[in-house]
């Protein structure tokens, strides 16, 4: 009898060891899928069979649900708050949908992405996470270089125009850049970097330039968070490749944010991570002052103009839109926070901000820099674009958030009391 019990315990221990080995690999595979599923579907759409928006939604929904389920295998101390947050978000979306008398699965998927990938991040193994991001960065760089060198081959391979027309409802006539590239692959005023060389704005695996710029910002936060653990070659590669991605996508916001991070993130190692909660009220105050002094131009195609558009969109929302119960949605691609509020409600937006900014990460310099970088990027990007709501780059950002949260929590648990 004792021998049978011992054999059972050995089998259970073996199963537990196997599960602990499989979960981090599954988490990293899901994270890679967030980058790869759109170019894969674009290739299928171009060479095998036409795609539609439902297929994209099902694919993205499956990834988000799978990321949520990974939280079932995490310790309660790491997963409880994020499962609670996910449950509250589901109830809030169902309530606003009932008041609107319409339910859009995309609205639920967009907001569930945050706790889902935070949970996924808590399941990541440090060495596998670092190596995988380095590999993903190398692949994105290689495809970006190929795109700039041979845009005809890239366009024929992915046929971005046809993919976005079939799956996003875009009008083919809106793609003014010509060829098979995304509509913003050319600016009316030309490139900011390497203007005159005949290059378009690259997109790499993201199929459109803005997401490639967002990726560059997120991997900058990753590099700061993991700087001590990266080898010298790893550090050099991340710095050089991120600069190359900036040149490829010619992202004005991305370049501005990364330059700011180079100056500010080193200071964040000394700042308590919960201080990041002040970024939102500070940004709102600065925008109000800028508008009062006439520094914002709501019609200009520059940083000040885009901020003016975002502030104007917030200021013109009525009570129904602010509460997320208006049956009509305005097109707010250039005002991400207004776009998020009209679909989710200002209460969810403020609740998420407080939940995310006031979650403690501990005292480790890398974790503090990750927390400050993430929250600062949110309030710098969302006023001028809703691109950061896309799974293509938001998944890595929230996974990094979850990874650093778990790393800080484990470090605190292993530190003996004073």
Residue, then its C-alpha position, 0 to 999 in steps of 0.5 A: x500500500x505504501x509503495x502504491x502511495x509512493x508511486x502516485x506521489x512520484x507520478x504527481x510530482x512528475x506531472x507537476x514538473x512537466x506542467x511547470x516546464x510547459x506553461x512558460x513555453x506556451x506563454x511565450x508561444x502565445x506572445x509570439x503569436x500576437x505578432x505573427x498571426x496578422x502577417x500569417x493571415x495576410x499571406x493566406x489572404x493573398x495566396x490561399x483564400x480570402x480572409x474576413x474580419x470574423x476570422x481575425x476576431x476569432x484568432x485574436x479572441x482565441x489568443x486572449x482567452x488562452x492567455x487568460x487560462x494560463x493564469x489558472x496555473x499561476x500561484x494565487x498571490x500572482x493571479x488573484x488580482x488579475x482574475x478579479x480585474x478580468x471579472x470586473x471588466x466583463x461585468x462592466x462591459x456586459x452592463x454597458x452593452x445591456x444599456x446600449x442594447x447592443x453587444x460588440x465582442x471586440x469591446x470585451x476583447x480589447x479590455x480583457x487583453x490587459x489582464x490576460x497578458x499580465x497573467x501571461x507575463x507572470x507565467x514567463x520564465x526569465x531566460x526564455x523571455x529574454x531570448x525569445x524577445x531577442x529572436x523576435x526583434x531579429x526577425x522583425x528587423x530582417x523583415x523590415x530591411x527586406x521591406x525597404x530593400x524590396x517593397x515590391x516583393x514584400x507587397x506581393x508576399x503580404x498584399x497589405x491593401x487587400x488584407x485590410x480591405x477584406x478584414x477591416x472594411x477599409x476602402x481600397x481608394x483610401x490607400x494613397x501610397x500606391x502599390x500593396x503597402x499600408x495607407x500611411x506608408x507614405x506621408x504627404x510631406x515625406x519621411x522625417x529620417x532619410x528623406x530623399x533616399x526613396x524609402x517608404x515608411x516600413x511596417x515589417x511583420x506589423x503590416x503598418x508603420x505605427x505599430x512598428x514604432x510602438x514595438x520599438x518603444x515597448x522593446x526600449x522599456x524591455x531593454x531597460x527592465x532587463x538591462x542587468x540580465x542581458x549580456x553585453x552583446x544582447x544590450x548592444x543588439x537591442x540598442x542598435x536594432x531598436x534604432x534601426x527599427x525607428x529608421x525603418x518605420x520613421x515614427x515621430x512619436x516613437x522617436x520622441x518617446x524613446x529619446x525621452x525614455x533615454x533621459x528619464x527612465x534611468x531616473x525612475x530606478x530611484x522613484x517609487x513605482x506607485x508615483x506613476x499614478x500622477x502621470x495622468x493628472x499631470x498630462x491633463x493639467x499640461x494639456x489644459x494649460x497648453x490649450x489655454x495659452x493657444x499652444x495646441x493646434x487641433x488641425x495641425x499634423x504635428x505633435x501639438x496638433x494631435x494632442x489638440x485633437x485628443x483634448x478636443x475629442x475628450x471635451x466634446x463627449x456627452x454624458x452618454x459617451x463618457x459613460x460608455x452607453x452611447x449607441x453611436x460610436x464616433x471614429x476617433x483613431x487620432x484620440x485613443x483615450x476618447x476612443x477607449x472611453x466611448x467604448x468602455x466608459x470613463x469609469x473603467x478607464x479611471x479604474x484601470x489607470x488606478x489599478x495598474x499604476x498603484x500595483x506595487x512592483x517592489x524596489x528593483x531598478x528594472x521593475x521600477x523602470x518598466x512600470x514607469x515606462x509603461x504608464x508614461x507611454x500610455x499617457x503619451x500615446x493614447x491622447x494622439x492614437x488608438x494604436x496602442x490598443x492593438x494586440x500586436x504591440x500591447x500584448x508584449x507591453x502588458x506581458x512585460x508588466x506582468x513579468x516585472x510584477x511577478x519578479x518583484x513579488x517573488x523578490x519581496x517574498x524571498x526577502x527576510x523581514x527586517 
